[in-house]
Amino acid sequence: MQNTETTLKLRLWTVEEYHRMAEAGIFGADERVELLEGKIIWKIAKGTAHTSAVGRTNKLLQNRLGNRAWVAVQDPVKLNARSEPEPDIAVVKVDPLAYADHHPTPTEVYLIIEVAESSLKLDCRIKAQAYSQAGITDYWVLDVVGRQLHVFREPTQDGYQSKVILAENATISPLSFPDLSIAVLEMLPPGITSQL
């Protein structure tokens, strides 16, 4: 008996096509989407814990890094011709034009942080794979529900070779700024500490 299953081929979009769709008004003003691996995906709604963690992490990094890096909040990063996600936090090289003529690319990225309130699987699997394939050397997922930090390093085309989960009482330093010590608790929203 022959296998009659048909594999559907998806039409993948490029970053250039994605931009043209946005300029043409195809996406509504209230639609929150991003391009990942050629697919346009809906961004998950932000809860209060997510918003608090993004704000705390942004302020913390701005204060600690000063003029050593640019901290972008929920702004596009062009990974390749088919991926332009909008990470919650991207610590990137200082650009003299403040990225007026392009979005940061992997060679300009020091660190990417996604904050997960209801998106932990997406951030730790699909986004981690895309960031690894693009060569992002330091990728963190701040889990505001489990109150942990997932740290991904040593990118390859098959995914990150190093994956570590830190408890809220741990500290970490970004690879590009080893002198900077950050307590996971400083990034998390205030609240009851985890019993894990």
C-alpha positions as YAML, in Angstrom:
chain: A
units: angstrom
residues:
- id: 1
  name: MET
  ca: [0.00, 0.00, 0.00]
- id: 2
  name: GLN
  ca: [1.37, 3.42, -0.95]
- id: 3
  name: ASN
  ca: [1.70, 6.25, 1.51]
- id: 4
  name: THR
  ca: [-0.88, 8.77, 0.38]
- id: 5
  name: GLU
  ca: [0.04, 11.46, 2.90]
- id: 6
  name: THR
  ca: [0.98, 14.73, 1.32]
- id: 7
  name: THR
  ca: [3.55, 16.96, 2.92]
- id: 8
  name: LEU
  ca: [2.38, 20.54, 2.75]
- id: 9
  name: LYS
  ca: [4.97, 23.07, 1.72]
- id: 10
  name: LEU
  ca: [4.85, 26.37, 3.53]
- id: 11
  name: ARG
  ca: [5.53, 29.67, 1.83]
- id: 12
  name: LEU
  ca: [8.23, 31.23, 4.00]
- id: 13
  name: TRP
  ca: [8.60, 34.99, 4.12]
- id: 14
  name: THR
  ca: [11.79, 37.05, 4.02]
- id: 15
  name: VAL
  ca: [12.50, 40.00, 6.28]
- id: 16
  name: GLU
  ca: [12.21, 42.29, 3.25]
- id: 17
  name: GLU
  ca: [8.75, 40.91, 2.36]
- id: 18
  name: TYR
  ca: [7.68, 41.14, 6.01]
- id: 19
  name: HIS
  ca: [8.65, 44.84, 6.07]
- id: 20
  name: ARG
  ca: [6.74, 45.48, 2.85]
- id: 21
  name: MET
  ca: [3.63, 43.85, 4.33]
- id: 22
  name: ALA
  ca: [3.88, 46.08, 7.39]
- id: 23
  name: GLU
  ca: [4.37, 49.20, 5.24]
- id: 24
  name: ALA
  ca: [1.33, 48.23, 3.15]
- id: 25
  name: GLY
  ca: [-0.80, 48.06, 6.28]
- id: 26
  name: ILE
  ca: [-1.48, 44.33, 6.08]
- id: 27
  name: PHE
  ca: [-1.03, 44.02, 9.84]
- id: 28
  name: GLY
  ca: [-3.51, 45.91, 12.00]
- id: 29
  name: ALA
  ca: [-2.21, 48.54, 14.41]
- id: 30
  name: ASP
  ca: [-3.08, 46.30, 17.34]
- id: 31
  name: GLU
  ca: [-1.59, 43.11, 15.84]
- id: 32
  name: ARG
  ca: [1.59, 42.03, 17.63]
- id: 33
  name: VAL
  ca: [3.57, 39.78, 15.29]
- id: 34
  name: GLU
  ca: [7.19, 38.90, 14.57]
- id: 35
  name: LEU
  ca: [9.02, 36.96, 11.87]
- id: 36
  name: LEU
  ca: [10.77, 33.77, 12.95]
- id: 37
  name: GLU
  ca: [12.29, 31.28, 10.51]
- id: 38
  name: GLY
  ca: [10.17, 32.67, 7.68]
- id: 39
  name: LYS
  ca: [6.91, 32.34, 9.61]
- id: 40
  name: ILE
  ca: [4.85, 35.23, 10.93]
- id: 41
  name: ILE
  ca: [3.88, 34.38, 14.48]
- id: 42
  name: TRP
  ca: [1.59, 36.05, 16.98]
- id: 43
  name: LYS
  ca: [3.34, 37.47, 20.00]
- id: 44
  name: ILE
  ca: [1.87, 36.29, 23.29]
- id: 45
  name: ALA
  ca: [0.05, 38.91, 25.35]
- id: 46
  name: LYS
  ca: [2.12, 40.44, 28.13]
- id: 47
  name: GLY
  ca: [1.00, 39.91, 31.72]
- id: 48
  name: THR
  ca: [1.94, 42.13, 34.65]
- id: 49
  name: ALA
  ca: [4.79, 39.85, 35.82]
- id: 50
  name: HIS
  ca: [6.26, 39.92, 32.30]
- id: 51
  name: THR
  ca: [6.02, 43.70, 32.06]
- id: 52
  name: SER
  ca: [7.56, 44.13, 35.53]
- id: 53
  name: ALA
  ca: [10.48, 41.80, 34.72]
- id: 54
  name: VAL
  ca: [11.22, 43.52, 31.40]
- id: 55
  name: GLY
  ca: [11.18, 46.94, 33.08]
- id: 56
  name: ARG
  ca: [13.37, 45.82, 35.99]
- id: 57
  name: THR
  ca: [15.87, 44.08, 33.70]
- id: 58
  name: ASN
  ca: [16.04, 47.06, 31.35]
- id: 59
  name: LYS
  ca: [16.69, 49.51, 34.20]
- id: 60
  name: LEU
  ca: [19.24, 47.19, 35.81]
- id: 61
  name: LEU
  ca: [21.21, 46.76, 32.58]
- id: 62
  name: GLN
  ca: [21.01, 50.46, 31.66]
- id: 63
  name: ASN
  ca: [22.38, 51.41, 35.10]
- id: 64
  name: ARG
  ca: [25.13, 48.79, 35.18]
- id: 65
  name: LEU
  ca: [26.30, 49.04, 31.56]
- id: 66
  name: GLY
  ca: [26.10, 52.80, 31.10]
- id: 67
  name: ASN
  ca: [27.67, 53.72, 27.75]
- id: 68
  name: ARG
  ca: [29.31, 50.31, 27.23]
- id: 69
  name: ALA
  ca: [26.30, 48.92, 25.32]
- id: 70
  name: TRP
  ca: [22.88, 49.82, 23.94]
- id: 71
  name: VAL
  ca: [19.92, 48.14, 25.66]
- id: 72
  name: ALA
  ca: [16.96, 47.69, 23.30]
- id: 73
  name: VAL
  ca: [13.54, 46.72, 24.64]
- id: 74
  name: GLN
  ca: [11.22, 44.71, 22.39]
- id: 75
  name: ASP
  ca: [12.91, 46.04, 19.25]
- id: 76
  name: PRO
  ca: [13.71, 43.96, 16.15]
- id: 77
  name: VAL
  ca: [16.94, 42.03, 15.75]
- id: 78
  name: LYS
  ca: [17.65, 40.76, 12.23]
- id: 79
  name: LEU
  ca: [19.00, 37.23, 12.66]
- id: 80
  name: ASN
  ca: [19.08, 36.37, 8.95]
- id: 81
  name: ALA
  ca: [17.03, 36.82, 5.78]
- id: 82
  name: ARG
  ca: [14.04, 34.96, 7.29]
- id: 83
  name: SER
  ca: [14.08, 35.87, 11.01]
- id: 84
  name: GLU
  ca: [13.55, 39.20, 12.70]
- id: 85
  name: PRO
  ca: [12.25, 38.55, 16.22]
- id: 86
  name: GLU
  ca: [11.63, 41.29, 18.77]
- id: 87
  name: PRO
  ca: [13.29, 40.02, 21.95]
- id: 88
  name: ASP
  ca: [12.24, 41.48, 25.27]
- id: 89
  name: ILE
  ca: [15.80, 42.70, 25.90]
- id: 90
  name: ALA
  ca: [18.72, 42.88, 23.46]
- id: 91
  name: VAL
  ca: [22.07, 44.16, 24.66]
- id: 92
  name: VAL
  ca: [23.87, 45.30, 21.53]
- id: 93
  name: LYS
  ca: [26.96, 47.20, 20.45]
- id: 94
  name: VAL
  ca: [26.71, 50.97, 20.54]
- id: 95
  name: ASP
  ca: [26.00, 52.19, 17.01]
- id: 96
  name: PRO
  ca: [26.97, 55.77, 16.07]
- id: 97
  name: LEU
  ca: [23.69, 56.13, 14.15]
- id: 98
  name: ALA
  ca: [21.66, 54.53, 16.99]
- id: 99
  name: TYR
  ca: [20.50, 51.87, 14.52]
- id: 100
  name: ALA
  ca: [18.71, 54.42, 12.35]
- id: 101
  name: ASP
  ca: [19.77, 52.63, 9.15]
- id: 102
  name: HIS
  ca: [19.41, 48.95, 10.20]
- id: 103
  name: HIS
  ca: [18.30, 46.64, 12.99]
- id: 104
  name: PRO
  ca: [21.05, 44.97, 15.03]
- id: 105
  name: THR
  ca: [22.45, 41.77, 13.54]
- id: 106
  name: PRO
  ca: [24.05, 38.78, 15.34]
- id: 107
  name: THR
  ca: [27.58, 40.24, 15.13]
- id: 108
  name: GLU
  ca: [26.30, 43.31, 16.99]
- id: 109
  name: VAL
  ca: [24.49, 41.39, 19.75]
- id: 110
  name: TYR
  ca: [26.09, 40.79, 23.15]
- id: 111
  name: LEU
  ca: [23.09, 39.23, 24.91]
- id: 112
  name: ILE
  ca: [19.42, 38.45, 24.26]
- id: 113
  name: ILE
  ca: [16.91, 37.97, 27.07]
- id: 114
  name: GLU
  ca: [13.35, 36.72, 26.63]
- id: 115
  name: VAL
  ca: [10.98, 36.97, 29.59]
- id: 116
  name: ALA
  ca: [8.63, 33.99, 29.87]
- id: 117
  name: GLU
  ca: [5.34, 34.18, 31.72]
- id: 118
  name: SER
  ca: [3.31, 31.92, 29.40]
- id: 119
  name: SER
  ca: [5.88, 31.39, 26.61]
- id: 120
  name: LEU
  ca: [8.53, 29.20, 28.28]
- id: 121
  name: LYS
  ca: [8.36, 26.37, 25.71]
- id: 122
  name: LEU
  ca: [8.43, 28.78, 22.76]
- id: 123
  name: ASP
  ca: [11.38, 30.71, 24.22]
- id: 124
  name: CYS
  ca: [13.39, 27.63, 25.28]
- id: 125
  name: ARG
  ca: [12.78, 25.60, 22.13]
- id: 126
  name: ILE
  ca: [11.82, 27.48, 18.97]
- id: 127
  name: LYS
  ca: [13.45, 30.81, 19.77]
- id: 128
  name: ALA
  ca: [16.51, 29.12, 21.30]
- id: 129
  name: GLN
  ca: [16.98, 27.15, 18.06]
- id: 130
  name: ALA
  ca: [16.68, 30.30, 15.92]
- id: 131
  name: TYR
  ca: [19.08, 32.28, 18.13]
- id: 132
  name: SER
  ca: [21.57, 29.39, 18.20]
- id: 133
  name: GLN
  ca: [21.54, 28.99, 14.43]
- id: 134
  name: ALA
  ca: [22.15, 32.73, 14.09]
- id: 135
  name: GLY
  ca: [25.20, 32.47, 16.36]
- id: 136
  name: ILE
  ca: [23.87, 34.42, 19.36]
- id: 137
  name: THR
  ca: [26.47, 33.43, 21.97]
- id: 138
  name: ASP
  ca: [24.57, 34.42, 25.12]
- id: 139
  name: TYR
  ca: [20.79, 33.83, 25.35]
- id: 140
  name: TRP
  ca: [18.79, 33.94, 28.58]
- id: 141
  name: VAL
  ca: [15.16, 33.09, 29.30]
- id: 142
  name: LEU
  ca: [13.85, 34.60, 32.53]
- id: 143
  name: ASP
  ca: [11.04, 32.36, 33.80]
- id: 144
  name: VAL
  ca: [8.89, 34.62, 35.97]
- id: 145
  name: VAL
  ca: [6.57, 31.76, 36.98]
- id: 146
  name: GLY
  ca: [9.25, 29.26, 38.04]
- id: 147
  name: ARG
  ca: [11.47, 32.15, 39.17]
- id: 148
  name: GLN
  ca: [14.51, 30.76, 37.35]
- id: 149
  name: LEU
  ca: [16.92, 31.83, 34.64]
- id: 150
  name: HIS
  ca: [17.59, 29.49, 31.72]
- id: 151
  name: VAL
  ca: [21.03, 30.24, 30.25]
- id: 152
  name: PHE
  ca: [21.91, 29.08, 26.73]
- id: 153
  name: ARG
  ca: [25.48, 29.30, 25.43]
- id: 154
  name: GLU
  ca: [27.80, 27.67, 22.86]
- id: 155
  name: PRO
  ca: [25.56, 28.01, 19.79]
- id: 156
  name: THR
  ca: [25.64, 25.52, 16.91]
- id: 157
  name: GLN
  ca: [23.38, 24.86, 13.92]
- id: 158
  name: ASP
  ca: [21.78, 22.05, 15.96]
- id: 159
  name: GLY
  ca: [21.08, 24.16, 19.05]
- id: 160
  name: TYR
  ca: [22.92, 25.38, 22.11]
- id: 161
  name: GLN
  ca: [25.50, 22.97, 23.56]
- id: 162
  name: SER
  ca: [25.35, 24.55, 27.03]
- id: 163
  name: LYS
  ca: [22.01, 24.86, 28.83]
- id: 164
  name: VAL
  ca: [21.93, 25.74, 32.54]
- id: 165
  name: ILE
  ca: [19.03, 26.66, 34.83]
- id: 166
  name: LEU
  ca: [19.83, 29.05, 37.67]
- id: 167
  name: ALA
  ca: [17.69, 29.53, 40.78]
- id: 168
  name: GLU
  ca: [16.52, 32.99, 41.79]
- id: 169
  name: ASN
  ca: [19.28, 33.28, 44.43]
- id: 170
  name: ALA
  ca: [22.06, 32.69, 41.85]
- id: 171
  name: THR
  ca: [24.19, 35.31, 40.13]
- id: 172
  name: ILE
  ca: [25.42, 35.45, 36.55]
- id: 173
  name: SER
  ca: [27.68, 37.54, 34.36]
- id: 174
  name: PRO
  ca: [27.07, 38.16, 30.65]
- id: 175
  name: LEU
  ca: [29.80, 36.58, 28.52]
- id: 176
  name: SER
  ca: [30.71, 39.97, 27.01]
- id: 177
  name: PHE
  ca: [30.80, 41.70, 30.40]
- id: 178
  name: PRO
  ca: [32.42, 39.26, 32.86]
- id: 179
  name: ASP
  ca: [32.95, 42.07, 35.39]
- id: 180
  name: LEU
  ca: [29.19, 42.58, 35.66]
- id: 181
  name: SER
  ca: [27.52, 40.39, 38.31]
- id: 182
  name: ILE
  ca: [23.72, 40.17, 38.14]
- id: 183
  name: ALA
  ca: [21.52, 38.44, 40.70]
- id: 184
  name: VAL
  ca: [18.63, 36.60, 39.06]
- id: 185
  name: LEU
  ca: [16.39, 38.02, 41.81]
- id: 186
  name: GLU
  ca: [17.17, 41.55, 40.61]
- id: 187
  name: MET
  ca: [15.48, 40.81, 37.27]
- id: 188
  name: LEU
  ca: [12.42, 39.05, 38.66]
- id: 189
  name: PRO
  ca: [9.30, 40.94, 39.70]
- id: 190
  name: PRO
  ca: [8.94, 41.33, 43.47]
- id: 191
  name: GLY
  ca: [6.83, 38.66, 45.05]
- id: 192
  name: ILE
  ca: [6.83, 35.41, 46.93]
- id: 193
  name: THR
  ca: [10.09, 33.59, 46.37]
- id: 194
  name: SER
  ca: [10.05, 30.14, 44.83]
- id: 195
  name: GLN
  ca: [10.09, 27.11, 47.12]
- id: 196
  name: LEU
  ca: [12.04, 25.04, 44.57]
...
